[in-house]
Amino acid sequence: MISESSGRLRERIEKAIENHKITHEEYEEILHIAMEDAHIDHFERIHLQQLQEMIANGMVKWDQS
């Protein structure tokens, strides 16, 4: 079963992927969504890992504005 927070987390991460950038505020919001129920489920973990990989390989860049 996919949690409600997992769906919102996926939406926020997809937005960053579409924009090819993420601000520190957006990243903090993503972490907040992941932790709001005090449990990172399997799907949330996968989404977060994918985002981290995309930041690491430059597909998603930090937006300093």
JOTA-V530753 format. One record per backbone hydrogen bond with DSSP energy under -0.5 kcal/mol. CO is the residue of the C=O (numbers start at 1). NH is the residue of the N-H. Records with the same first field share a line. If there is no record, write none. Layout:
BEGIN
CO: NH, NH
END
This chain:
BEGIN
3: 7
4: 8
5: 9
6: 10
7: 11
8: 12
9: 13
10: 14
11: 15
12: 16
13: 17
14: 18
15: 19
16: 20, 21
20: 61
22: 63
23: 27
24: 28
25: 29
26: 30
27: 31
28: 32
29: 33
30: 34
31: 35
32: 36
33: 36
35: 38
39: 41
41: 45
42: 46
43: 47
44: 48
45: 49
46: 50
47: 51
48: 52
49: 53
50: 54
51: 55
52: 56
53: 57
54: 59, 60
55: 58
61: 22
62: 64
END
